[in-house]
Amino acid sequence: MENILPAYNDPLFSILLIIVIALILSLVTYGWGVYQQQKEQGNLLKFLEKFDTSECMLDTTSMPFDTHMLKPLALLAQAFDNAGEYHKAISIYLYLIKSLQEESPKLELMEKLGKTYFHAGFLERAKSIYEEVLRKKPRNVKALYMLEVVYEQMQDFPKAGEVIEPLETMGEQTQTLRRFLAFSELVADKTLPKEEKVKKLLQLLGKEPGLYREIISVLFHLDTQVAWQALDTARIKEIIDILWFLPQSQLSLDIIAENKQLKTLYYAKGYTFEPAASSGIFALDMLATAKENGFKEGDLHFTYLCTKCKQSFPIAFKRCPNCMALHTVEVEEHIAKSDPKTDYSLF
């Protein structure tokens, strides 16, 4: 016994013991990490199973995966998304996410999957995807912005407001977003009396000039007289389509008579009879000149350009359908032959 005990006091023995304990701890830590990774992978697969339904018509079950396939397949999914073939894009994204092992590309693909679900109108699914992305990476700014948009489209405005808070803590400028959210909530409120809603809309317009087009459009629906009073004659080009589609009963002839652009617009439209052809808006002036010379079959058609992503759309938007940007719509007017079927009001 006396010969064994001194071995515990041997410095070499102590060093060996420390090394053995360190190795054991390293193995345990590695094993736990592998277990956690496998568990996380299993949880992700279970999560994705909720979305892997028969609506995804592209068969990927027998498709062997190789890492070199990631980029071309991701581009193909993006092309399907852009073409509106959302079920095919969804199928490819799900296949890639399940096949990949690395966390970073998975999260990037999940963001794209969430956006595809959003485009397809599956808002609950888009919400679930973005929440899962943020569970794994809470400071993902793009995912936070998209989750806010999803809640906004679902008209869950309190939740949308909650999503803005972490963006603010990360230094994002959200004042414009908060005011747009306030506008959307105000317009959606069916319990607020019309007079109170008009009052709040005017107050909001004073704080956020970027909402001019949206607020004027709503005001023409709620109170035509107030809308004409709020009209900024320096910004007629921004709402030329709204003014063009106004029914004749909603015109304010006194205000029109005092403004050259409005006179030209409604002369070209056929609502007034005094010739005017110098508005400074080329298509409008050409149409008014043609009318003055006896051509009465002309009309204006409109397209809508996003000044941020440069995508053009046939219908107006508050948010760009492509890049989700706010206050980036630019109205482009085009001369066309009139069609009685298209002569309708935006309201």
Secondary structure, 3 states (H helix, E strand, C coil): CCCCHHHHHCHHHHHHHHHHHHHHHHHHHHHHHHHHHHHHHHHHHHHHHCCCCCCCCCCCCCCCCCHHHHHHHHHHHHHHHHCCCHHHHHHHHHHHHHHCCCHHHHHHHHHHHHHHHHHHCCHHHHHHHHHHHHHHCCCCHHHHHHHHHHHHHCCCHHHHHHHHHHHHHCCCCCHHHHHHHHHHHHHHCCCCCHHHHHHHHHHHHHHCHHHHHHHHHHHHHHCHHHHHHHCCHHHHHHHHHHHHCCCHHHCCHHHHHCCHHHHHHHHHHCCCCCCCCCCCCHHHHHHHHHHHCCCCCEEEEEEEEECCCCCEECCCCCECCCCCCECCEEEEEEEEECCHHHCCCCC
